Every structure is written in C-alpha cells, then in structure tokens.
Amino acid sequence: MSDVKVNDTKNGSTNDAKWDRRIRRANELASSYPFAAEGLRYYARVATFQKSVYGEIERALANSPRISSDRPLRDELDVFLLLPKFPEFLSVVREIAPGPLAHAAATLALKGSVAWQRAIEDFWYTDSELAGVEDIEQDQSFESAPSSSERALAWIFLQPYAEYLADHREVAIVDGTPSTCPLCGAKPAVATLRTEGDGAKKSLVCMLCAHEWLFRRIYCPACGEEREPQMAFYSAPEIAHVRVDVCDTCHTYLKSIDLTKTGLAVAVVDELATIPLDLWAREHGYEKLQINLLGT
C-alpha cells in the first residue's frame, strides 16, 4: 500500500492543515517503524476520508451559529447530512481495512440504510463498549441490534462529525479534571505531556471528538486511583517519547505521548505506531482503557 499524499499548499484552511499533519505523520512513522507500517498506512487512508467528510460538513453547516457550550455535544446528530456519506465510507473500509473490519464493512453494506442509521444512532446515543480486533474477528452477527463491529465502524465514521462539532462550540469552562471528555462524554484515547515550567502538564485526548483537556499527572482515568505507589509508567529506549501509564489497582493502561521529547509527534498517530508497548502491557496483565482505530 503506497503512502497517502497530503496537500502542502499554504492557502489550505487550518482544519485542512490539522488533518494533513496527521496523514503526514502516519506516512513518516510508517517508514520509521516497519512493524507498524501496514496499520499506519491504513490510518492515513482513513484520515484522508475523514478529512473529506469534515470538509463537506464544514461547507454544509457554514452558516450555522456556534453551538452553545451548555448544550451536550451528543444532543446534535444530523443523520440526514451523514447517512449519504456512509456507503462510500463502507466501500473505503472494505478496500483498505484489516481483514475482520473489512469483512464487517462488507456485511453492514448489505444490510441497507435502516441498519446504517441504527448503527450510527446506537453508537452516538449510548456508551457502548468498543470491541478489540479479536472480538471483531468473532463477530459475524446479522441480528437487528448493532454488533460490536458495527459500533466500531460507526465510531470511525462519526469521528470527523464529532470533531467538527467540538471545533465549532462556544468555549466552555470545565470544572476539575474529568476522566471522560467534558464535551461528548467519551473515553480518552491517549494522553499528552507538554512543557510547563520545570516539568510537564498532562492532557487527555478524546477518542471521539479529539477534544483535549487538562488532567492530573497522578490519577487513573479508569478507576480514580490517586495513590502514587499504585501508578507507574514504562517506556522503551527505541520509542522514548511514548510511555505506558499503568494503574496497579484496576490494571488499566493508557499511553502518553511526551511532546517535550519530540514536538513532531501527533498524539493519535504516535499512539497507533507503538504496538510493542501494547504487547508489553498486555503480557503484564494490563487492559487498555480505550482501543484505537486498529482495534488494539
């Protein structure tokens, strides 16, 4: 699979630049980390489609007012805007995704628009857990309720819509440091560390709308553990800017991308590239707080 090309024109919008940076980083890491190259090239293709969806939504809603900060993000769902884009999305996934997800997309494509809408609404309005790749491999359901693989597809499809809504909300003041996204209520996919004084401040990045919010350095987003001896982190010299933050109370882990070590990193992309850290964590009995687009 060849690298996805990005538009480097200076006249591109800020949002185009945001998506292009993710695609470019995926292509760069695919060359640096051969063990993750297939997954990163898959992500680059998905992000290219998501970028186009974001742009279409931006044009369609260009004259809409900013969403009130008092209104929950998931109160908004324009099914009639999104549904016509879903068949193309399924076609893209069938072509480029790993086998289990590609098969799930082909199966869902056969079910028609009623099932597509049900899958989209089920994910958007519920707190459904997302399956890992092993569960998707076993999930061949034709039942009326959306399957775990269909929820995973809906999640990937809805990301650019949720991100658009997050980008076009009034700025809200968040009380405290919540463990789930203060805009849409979804779990964090990854954490970031940025320079602050003599140390670093920690933020969490939402798995759905990509909103980033400040979080406590010593605190488990899964169970609320805050005793320092129960919290630890591990990294590998080969990928020193990424670490695994673990909780020995609930045995959950989340990766942190240390931007103080490389400003070139893009959190959601570098998280995908560091598969050996996932393998290490699982071998040591930790479960990931939130799977990524590769199902890991």
LINWOHU-V864302 format. One record per residue. N is the residue number from 1. RES is the residue in one small letter. PHI is phi in degrees with one decimal (none if undefined). OMEGA is omega in radians with two decimals (999 if undefined). Layout:
n: <N & N>
res: <RES & RES>
phi: <PHI & PHI>
omega: <OMEGA & OMEGA>
This chain:
n: <1 & 2 & 3 & 4 & 5 & 6 & 7 & 8 & 9 & 10 & 11 & 12 & 13 & 14 & 15 & 16 & 17 & 18 & 19 & 20 & 21 & 22 & 23 & 24 & 25 & 26 & 27 & 28 & 29 & 30 & 31 & 32 & 33 & 34 & 35 & 36 & 37 & 38 & 39 & 40 & 41 & 42 & 43 & 44 & 45 & 46 & 47 & 48 & 49 & 50 & 51 & 52 & 53 & 54 & 55 & 56 & 57 & 58 & 59 & 60 & 61 & 62 & 63 & 64 & 65 & 66 & 67 & 68 & 69 & 70 & 71 & 72 & 73 & 74 & 75 & 76 & 77 & 78 & 79 & 80 & 81 & 82 & 83 & 84 & 85 & 86 & 87 & 88 & 89 & 90 & 91 & 92 & 93 & 94 & 95 & 96 & 97 & 98 & 99 & 100 & 101 & 102 & 103 & 104 & 105 & 106 & 107 & 108 & 109 & 110 & 111 & 112 & 113 & 114 & 115 & 116 & 117 & 118 & 119 & 120 & 121 & 122 & 123 & 124 & 125 & 126 & 127 & 128 & 129 & 130 & 131 & 132 & 133 & 134 & 135 & 136 & 137 & 138 & 139 & 140 & 141 & 142 & 143 & 144 & 145 & 146 & 147 & 148 & 149 & 150 & 151 & 152 & 153 & 154 & 155 & 156 & 157 & 158 & 159 & 160 & 161 & 162 & 163 & 164 & 165 & 166 & 167 & 168 & 169 & 170 & 171 & 172 & 173 & 174 & 175 & 176 & 177 & 178 & 179 & 180 & 181 & 182 & 183 & 184 & 185 & 186 & 187 & 188 & 189 & 190 & 191 & 192 & 193 & 194 & 195 & 196 & 197 & 198 & 199 & 200 & 201 & 202 & 203 & 204 & 205 & 206 & 207 & 208 & 209 & 210 & 211 & 212 & 213 & 214 & 215 & 216 & 217 & 218 & 219 & 220 & 221 & 222 & 223 & 224 & 225 & 226 & 227 & 228 & 229 & 230 & 231 & 232 & 233 & 234 & 235 & 236 & 237 & 238 & 239 & 240 & 241 & 242 & 243 & 244 & 245 & 246 & 247 & 248 & 249 & 250 & 251 & 252 & 253 & 254 & 255 & 256 & 257 & 258 & 259 & 260 & 261 & 262 & 263 & 264 & 265 & 266 & 267 & 268 & 269 & 270 & 271 & 272 & 273 & 274 & 275 & 276 & 277 & 278 & 279 & 280 & 281 & 282 & 283 & 284 & 285 & 286 & 287 & 288 & 289 & 290 & 291 & 292 & 293 & 294 & 295 & 296>
res: <m & s & d & v & k & v & n & d & t & k & n & g & s & t & n & d & a & k & w & d & r & r & i & r & r & a & n & e & l & a & s & s & y & p & f & a & a & e & g & l & r & y & y & a & r & v & a & t & f & q & k & s & v & y & g & e & i & e & r & a & l & a & n & s & p & r & i & s & s & d & r & p & l & r & d & e & l & d & v & f & l & l & l & p & k & f & p & e & f & l & s & v & v & r & e & i & a & p & g & p & l & a & h & a & a & a & t & l & a & l & k & g & s & v & a & w & q & r & a & i & e & d & f & w & y & t & d & s & e & l & a & g & v & e & d & i & e & q & d & q & s & f & e & s & a & p & s & s & s & e & r & a & l & a & w & i & f & l & q & p & y & a & e & y & l & a & d & h & r & e & v & a & i & v & d & g & t & p & s & t & c & p & l & c & g & a & k & p & a & v & a & t & l & r & t & e & g & d & g & a & k & k & s & l & v & c & m & l & c & a & h & e & w & l & f & r & r & i & y & c & p & a & c & g & e & e & r & e & p & q & m & a & f & y & s & a & p & e & i & a & h & v & r & v & d & v & c & d & t & c & h & t & y & l & k & s & i & d & l & t & k & t & g & l & a & v & a & v & v & d & e & l & a & t & i & p & l & d & l & w & a & r & e & h & g & y & e & k & l & q & i & n & l & l & g & t>
phi: <none & -80.6 & -65.7 & -84.8 & -84.0 & -120.4 & -86.6 & -101.2 & -65.6 & -71.8 & -87.2 & -62.9 & -71.8 & -59.1 & -70.6 & -59.1 & -62.3 & -62.5 & -68.8 & -61.8 & -64.7 & -65.0 & -63.9 & -62.5 & -64.3 & -61.8 & -65.0 & -63.0 & -70.5 & -61.1 & -78.8 & -80.2 & -120.8 & -55.5 & -65.2 & -111.2 & -60.3 & -61.3 & -65.2 & -69.6 & -68.9 & -60.9 & -59.9 & -59.9 & -68.4 & -62.3 & -63.8 & -64.4 & -66.0 & -61.0 & -59.5 & -66.3 & -64.8 & -57.0 & -63.4 & -65.3 & -64.7 & -60.7 & -70.9 & -66.9 & -108.2 & -58.0 & -96.3 & -79.3 & -71.6 & -62.4 & -75.8 & -61.7 & -68.0 & -81.3 & -94.1 & -57.1 & -57.5 & -79.7 & -73.1 & -95.4 & -157.7 & -96.6 & -60.3 & -71.0 & -77.1 & -85.1 & -57.5 & -62.6 & -88.4 & -69.0 & -59.3 & -64.3 & -59.3 & -61.8 & -64.4 & -63.1 & -65.0 & -57.8 & -79.1 & -118.9 & -76.9 & -56.8 & -44.5 & -60.4 & -72.9 & -62.0 & -65.0 & -62.9 & -65.7 & -63.8 & -65.7 & -65.8 & -58.4 & -74.4 & -80.2 & 89.4 & -66.2 & -63.9 & -68.1 & -62.8 & -63.6 & -62.5 & -64.2 & -63.0 & -68.4 & -61.4 & -68.3 & -65.3 & -96.9 & -123.0 & -103.3 & -58.0 & -72.0 & -95.1 & -80.9 & -78.9 & -61.8 & -64.7 & -70.3 & -63.8 & -60.7 & -91.7 & -93.6 & -119.0 & -67.6 & -113.0 & -67.9 & -69.2 & -71.9 & -57.8 & -82.2 & -62.8 & -68.0 & -68.6 & -66.4 & -64.1 & -64.4 & -61.6 & -58.9 & -62.2 & -65.5 & -82.6 & -54.0 & -65.7 & -66.5 & -63.5 & -66.5 & -59.7 & -61.1 & -65.3 & -72.2 & -117.3 & -101.6 & -65.2 & -66.7 & -111.6 & -91.1 & -98.7 & -83.9 & 71.4 & -129.6 & -65.2 & -85.1 & -120.2 & -56.8 & -69.5 & -94.8 & -121.8 & 82.8 & -80.4 & -75.2 & -75.3 & -96.2 & -165.2 & -115.2 & -127.3 & -121.7 & -125.7 & -61.6 & -150.0 & 62.3 & -90.9 & -129.0 & -144.3 & -98.9 & -107.8 & -131.6 & -109.9 & -116.8 & -67.9 & -74.8 & -109.1 & -100.7 & 67.0 & -65.4 & -117.9 & -137.0 & -66.8 & -143.7 & -71.5 & -67.2 & -109.5 & -168.7 & -87.9 & -72.4 & -89.6 & -123.4 & 85.4 & -60.1 & -133.9 & -80.3 & -57.9 & -62.5 & -87.7 & -112.1 & -150.3 & -141.1 & -135.5 & -145.8 & -119.6 & -56.1 & -69.1 & -134.1 & -67.6 & -84.4 & -120.9 & -132.8 & -104.4 & -92.3 & -118.7 & -119.4 & -86.7 & -89.2 & -105.0 & 58.2 & -111.6 & -135.0 & -145.3 & -82.4 & -119.2 & -102.2 & -89.3 & -76.4 & -75.4 & -97.0 & -152.3 & -77.2 & -81.7 & -65.0 & -120.9 & -49.6 & -65.4 & -81.5 & -64.1 & -61.7 & -64.8 & -76.2 & -101.2 & -58.7 & -56.1 & -70.1 & -64.4 & -62.6 & -59.7 & -61.4 & -70.6 & -63.2 & -99.4 & 87.1 & -100.0 & -112.2 & -70.6 & -62.5 & -148.4 & -67.2 & -104.7 & -67.5 & -89.0 & 79.4 & -116.0>
omega: <-3.08 & 3.11 & 3.09 & 3.14 & 3.12 & -3.13 & -3.10 & -3.09 & -3.10 & -3.10 & 3.14 & -3.14 & 3.10 & -3.12 & 3.03 & -3.13 & 3.13 & 3.13 & -3.14 & 3.14 & 3.10 & -3.12 & -3.13 & -3.14 & 3.11 & 3.11 & 3.13 & -3.09 & 3.08 & 3.09 & -3.09 & -3.06 & -3.09 & -3.12 & -3.13 & -2.98 & -3.10 & 3.14 & -3.13 & 3.10 & 3.01 & 3.13 & -3.12 & 3.11 & 3.09 & -3.13 & 3.09 & 3.08 & -3.14 & 3.09 & -3.13 & 3.10 & 3.11 & -3.14 & 3.12 & 3.11 & -3.13 & 3.12 & -3.11 & -3.07 & -3.03 & -3.08 & -3.13 & 3.10 & 3.06 & -3.12 & 3.13 & 3.12 & 3.13 & -3.07 & 3.13 & -3.07 & -3.07 & 2.93 & -3.12 & 2.99 & 3.14 & -3.09 & -3.06 & 3.02 & -3.00 & -2.97 & 3.13 & -3.13 & -3.01 & 3.11 & 3.11 & 3.09 & 3.13 & 3.11 & 3.12 & -3.11 & 3.10 & -3.07 & -2.91 & -3.00 & 2.97 & -3.00 & -3.08 & -3.13 & 3.08 & 3.11 & 3.12 & 3.11 & 3.12 & 3.13 & -3.13 & 3.13 & -3.11 & -3.05 & 3.06 & -2.93 & 3.12 & 3.12 & 3.12 & 3.14 & 3.14 & 3.14 & 3.14 & -3.10 & -3.14 & 3.14 & -3.03 & -3.00 & -3.13 & 3.11 & -3.08 & 3.04 & 3.11 & -3.11 & 2.97 & -3.06 & -3.14 & 3.14 & 3.11 & 3.13 & -3.10 & -3.00 & -3.13 & -2.99 & 2.98 & -3.13 & -3.07 & 3.13 & 3.13 & 3.14 & 3.12 & 3.12 & 3.11 & 3.06 & 3.10 & 3.10 & 3.13 & 3.11 & -3.12 & -3.13 & -3.04 & -3.10 & -3.12 & 3.09 & 3.13 & 3.13 & 3.07 & -3.14 & 3.13 & -3.13 & -3.05 & 3.03 & 2.97 & -3.13 & -3.13 & 3.05 & -3.08 & 3.09 & 3.08 & -3.14 & -3.07 & -3.12 & 3.04 & -3.03 & 3.14 & 3.12 & -3.03 & 3.08 & -3.12 & 3.14 & 3.01 & 3.09 & -3.06 & 3.06 & 3.06 & 3.04 & 3.14 & -3.10 & 3.04 & -3.10 & 3.13 & -3.10 & 3.14 & 3.06 & -3.07 & 3.04 & 3.02 & -3.13 & -3.06 & 3.14 & -3.10 & -3.02 & 3.09 & 3.06 & -3.13 & -3.12 & -3.10 & -3.11 & -3.14 & -3.11 & -3.09 & -3.13 & -3.14 & 3.12 & 3.13 & -3.04 & 3.12 & 3.10 & 3.14 & 3.08 & -3.02 & 3.14 & -3.13 & -3.10 & -3.14 & 3.03 & -3.10 & 3.10 & 3.12 & -3.10 & -3.08 & -3.14 & -2.96 & -3.10 & 3.09 & 3.14 & 3.07 & 3.06 & -3.06 & 3.05 & -3.13 & 3.02 & -3.12 & 3.12 & 3.08 & 3.08 & 3.08 & 3.11 & 3.03 & 3.10 & -3.06 & -3.11 & 3.04 & -3.14 & 3.02 & 3.13 & -3.13 & -3.07 & 2.99 & -2.87 & -3.05 & -3.12 & 3.14 & 3.06 & 3.14 & -2.99 & -2.96 & -3.13 & 3.14 & 3.11 & 3.05 & -3.14 & 3.12 & -3.08 & -3.11 & 3.08 & 3.14 & 2.99 & 3.13 & 3.12 & -3.08 & 3.14 & -3.09 & 3.09 & 3.11 & -3.07 & 3.08 & -3.12 & -3.14 & 999>
